[in-house]
């Protein structure tokens, strides 16, 4: 990752160059977490079907925790001497992924697509842990704590998608729309 953040100061024990690298990593995590909280609310509002209430109520605690994660990432950026960019424009301009692609759909279809979203978030968080772990154990610890919760949320999602034989209904799907269809229940992307 190329450092784009130039700092005048950072936390003691971290060089300004390393602080800039950490901020760049955290900035992408901030965008991902803000996007995830919005995606979770979108699903919360657009889920239908016989599993509606279970999924609807499962998502709000996830939204709350993900928003806390975003706040923690933003505050760490500030502590490192950077500027957290939490505006929608910054998120859209700097993200490397597309908007969530499923509109009003059955709960299980949404969960099939959400599993792919969580896979992307978890993979990128793991990469961020590996990157910052080389230079800052405090930020590494923050991301590991977040990763623990994100993996648990994905487990909650997958519990709805897993067969008694242990396979996921949307296994092998490459897009959210494909995962929604594979998970069954008549998903229809927007």
Secondary structure, DSSP 8 states (H G I E B T S, - for coil): -------S--STTS-HHHHHHHHHHHHHHHHHHHHHHHHHHHHHHHEESTTHHHHHHHHHHHHHHHHHHHHHHHHHHHHTT-----SHHHHHHH-SS----B-SEEHHHHHHHHHHHHHHHHHHHHHHHHHHHTT-HHHHHHHHHHHHHHHHHHHHHHHHHB-TTS-BTTTT--SHHHHHHHT-S---B-
